[in-house]
Amino acid sequence: MKPYLREKTQFGFHDVPENTCFEAGYLVTKNSGWRSIRPVVEHGKCTGCMQCYLYCPDGVISIENKKAVVDYKFCKGCGICSKICKTGAIEMEAEK
């Protein structure tokens, strides 16, 4: 069986798209109300290590005054921040 070799083609920067072809979705539309649990940060335990900020797939965690703050309007409630927090400062609680 011979490997298939493609022709080498030259392309420049004008051939690369400037933007994505999809409409922005996750960070510009609010949570649709399907979240059943949400992360709650206990600021006394939070050390500001930024691990939750780095691992959040939706980018809803910010660091203010060296403490994690969650934007609940866009949080999907996946729980990754709670699992990655080494100090146990983020607990998941039932949505009210």
Residue, then its C-alpha position, 0 to 999 in steps of 0.5 A: m500500500k502506497p501512502y497518498l502524497r498531496e501536492k505542495t501548495q503555496f498559500g499566504f496570509h490572505d488565504v487564512p480567514e480573519n474570523t471564525c465562521f460561527e456566531a459567538g455563543y457561549l460567552v455572549t448568551k446567558n445561561s438558559g436556566w438548565r443548570s442544576i448545581r452551581p459553584v459557591v466560593e468560600h472566600g476564607k479558604c480561597t488562596g487566589c491560586m487561579q487554578c479554577y480560572l485556568y480550568c474553567p471551560d466557559g471562562v466565567i471565573s475571574i480573580e478580584n482582590k486575590k479571590a475567585v469570583v464566579d459570573y453566574k449569568f454565564c456559568k453552566g455548572c460543570g463543576i470542574c472548578s470545584k474538582i480542581c480547587k486544592t483548598g476546597a474553597i469551591e463547593m457545588e450547591a443545588e440551584k435555588 
